[in-house]
């Protein structure tokens, strides 16, 4: 059982690396400009992959970025098939990762609280 888990993690890491390069080099959609992939979760049967991303543009562009990524998902999946050796290439689901933004807000709040003391 642990061996299967570690393979799933390795596959997720490989998918993240390959998708980051593909998004950077192959996607011409301006909506997907400054996207950073923060993590990938793959189901045990490799049928689905959740790709977590964040953007430097902030919250106002998330809707546009999400639309761009969803539109490119089929292309990215087909490109991924040529890059990684899996019997099943997972369906890609892009999810905005709010943790980076939340961390920055908390850090700002802490800095403000410390500064007022």
C-alpha positions in Angstrom: 0.0 0.0 0.0 2.6 2.7 0.8 4.4 1.9 -2.4 1.3 2.8 -4.4 1.0 6.1 -2.5 4.5 7.1 -3.2 4.0 6.3 -6.9 0.9 8.5 -6.9 3.0 11.3 -5.3 5.8 10.9 -7.9 3.2 11.0 -10.7 1.7 14.1 -9.3 5.1 15.8 -9.1 5.9 14.8 -12.6 2.6 16.2 -13.9 3.2 19.4 -12.0 6.7 19.8 -13.6 5.5 19.0 -17.1 2.4 21.2 -16.9 4.4 24.2 -15.6 6.7 23.9 -18.7 3.8 23.4 -21.1 1.9 26.4 -19.7 5.0 28.6 -19.9 6.1 27.5 -23.4 3.0 26.3 -25.3 0.0 28.3 -24.1 -0.5 31.5 -26.0 -3.6 32.6 -24.2 -2.9 36.0 -22.5 -5.3 35.2 -19.7 -3.0 32.4 -18.5 0.1 34.7 -18.4 1.5 34.7 -14.8 0.3 31.4 -13.4 2.2 29.4 -10.8 1.3 25.8 -10.1 1.4 25.2 -6.4 0.5 21.5 -6.3 -1.2 18.5 -8.0 -3.4 15.8 -6.4 -3.9 12.7 -8.5 -6.6 10.1 -7.7 -5.3 6.6 -7.0 -6.6 5.3 -10.4 -5.0 8.3 -12.2 -8.4 9.2 -13.8 -8.4 12.8 -12.4 -5.8 15.4 -11.4 -6.5 18.6 -9.4 -4.0 21.2 -10.4 -3.7 24.0 -7.8 -2.5 27.4 -9.1 -2.0 30.9 -8.0 -1.4 34.1 -9.9 0.5 37.3 -9.3 -2.4 39.3 -10.8 -4.5 38.9 -7.7 -8.2 38.0 -7.2 -9.6 40.2 -9.9 -8.1 38.1 -12.8 -8.9 34.7 -11.3 -12.1 34.2 -13.4 -10.3 35.0 -16.6 -7.4 32.7 -15.7 -9.7 29.9 -14.8 -11.5 30.2 -18.1 -8.2 30.2 -20.0 -7.0 27.1 -18.1 -10.2 25.2 -18.6 -10.1 26.0 -22.3 -6.5 24.8 -22.5 -7.1 21.6 -20.4 -7.7 19.3 -23.4 -4.6 20.6 -25.2 -2.5 20.3 -22.0 -3.8 16.7 -21.4 -2.9 15.7 -25.0 0.6 17.2 -24.6 1.0 15.5 -21.3 0.3 12.2 -22.9 3.5 12.5 -24.9 5.6 13.6 -22.0 4.8 11.0 -19.3 4.4 7.3 -19.4 1.0 6.4 -18.0 -1.7 4.1 -19.3 -4.3 6.6 -18.3 -3.7 10.4 -18.6 -5.8 12.1 -16.0 -8.6 14.6 -16.7 -7.2 18.0 -15.6 -9.2 20.1 -13.2 -7.7 23.5 -12.3 -8.4 25.0 -8.8 -7.3 28.4 -7.6 -5.1 28.0 -4.5 -6.0 30.7 -2.0 -3.4 29.7 0.6 -0.6 31.9 -0.8 -2.9 34.9 -0.7 -4.2 34.1 2.8 -0.6 33.7 4.0 0.3 37.2 2.6 -2.7 38.7 4.3 -1.8 37.1 7.7 1.7 38.2 7.4 0.6 41.8 6.7 -1.8 41.6 9.7 1.0 40.4 11.9 3.4 43.1 10.7 0.7 45.7 11.4 0.0 44.3 14.9 3.7 44.3 15.7 4.2 47.8 14.4 1.4 49.2 16.6 2.9 47.8 19.8 
